[in-house]
């Protein structure tokens, strides 16, 4: 397919969501480089291996498999995943965690779960659930002798669960990255035009000619191309979203009250007349929630669907979370990503030299091979790259030199050690000013839990300090945390507006900086 034909016809001639595809790749590569940073620390690697080995241990425990099937558990994951997630949450919250912190976490979960289902759950279910969390899970933790070694000082804000999954499934992640990069060619466009020409009984060349003179055909083909890329994108990222528990799909549970009745209606610039008028009613809170959650387009589509159903007098169900909805979401994410300037690609290594996607992938692939080989026999980096090239590049035409591999490996190590923390801080500050809530339904940033802690901390501190602080960069956030911390240490705390209660004031200050340890981990 010649690009010139597509250009003349007005048909899209390249991936319209290239920014979205590339940004997901950069998100994943950035995470994998954080893992590389952890691997350079003997203490960090030991804690990471311990965490991942604990998960492998849980997966093999036959006595917990299927346990949730017979009780009312709110966990959607299996039993091993549920225990591992809870342990990771404890490690995220506490830098020096113990088994008692695990009990606190599980106790909080059990209380919430029981309260939400009170009156509908049997006493037997409650006892089985409590036995699992208070007896079986702690016994497994003790049997493995899990030490609750936190990685908080090494993860640069990523959760323990995210880091562990990235470490376990690095090869799978790298394969998805390659597939996303391969989708940036024109094969999807070619397939769409071929299918369209078959549908319309046209020669492919005639599709271009007709599109050049027909807006209708041009629009039809371009929309099919966009939907095809959208379907391809969500298909490729689905396993990654499932791996990192970010596979969010909003629920179309909107039920507006729609009715048609005869009443007086004043047309704009026309006389008033009595006619059939369609009205729609929904609580204002629904619109506010949609705005906060990033589901405004879904709400709008749902309202229109219900209104048209009333007009057509149809009695049918319309699922508005369809191809068109995901296309809208991908378009918003791609626009957001196109404005994100601070990425791995903007890091300068030396003398203007910058990273490339291929060099990062090359360095990461060698790293995982190297650590696996090094675990079995003593191997220095010089010998390792030569052996790697011999094993992996048997085809002389595609052979890459050992020096190139070594440079790529050293580059990602250098980035992880010195460049990544400042980059992540800048990215977080940019997000605070440029957040689009709907992006999480497309591909939620992998350090989103850290971002939410940051956002929550800033909001709380601003309520306390008001115009006494001006937050322009990450250091300003840390300074404000220190100020609130100093207020807590004082014998007499500063008065809050409309609040004379000392205990309430102290509680407010503590809540404001409850994520202090996590946020200080990104201190340079």
Secondary structure, DSSP 8 states (H G I E B T S, - for coil): --HHHHHHHT---S-TTHHHHHHHHHHHHHHHHHHHHHHTSHHHHHHHHHHHHHHHHHHT-GGGTTGGGGS-----S-HHHHHHHHHHHHHHH-TB--HHHHHHHHHHHHHHHHHHTTTTS-HHHHHHHHHIIIIIHHHHHHHHT---B--TTTSTT--HHHHHHHHHTHHHHHHHHHHHHHTTSSHHHHHHHHHHHHHTT--HHHHHHHHHH-HHHHHHHHHHHHHHHHHHHHHHHHHHHHHTT-----------EEEEEEEEEE-TTS-EEEEEEEEEE--HHHHHHHHHHT-HHHHHHHHHHHHHHHHHT-------SSHHHHHHHHHHHHHHHHT---SGGG-EEETTEE--HHHHHHHHHHHHHHHHHHHHS---HHHHHHHHHHHH--SGGG---HHHHHHHHHHHHHIIIIIHHHHHHHHHHHHHHS--GGGHHHH--TTHHHHHHHHHHHHHHHHHHGGG----SHHHHHHHHHHHHHHHHSSS---BTTB--HHHHHHHHHHHTTTHHHHHTT--
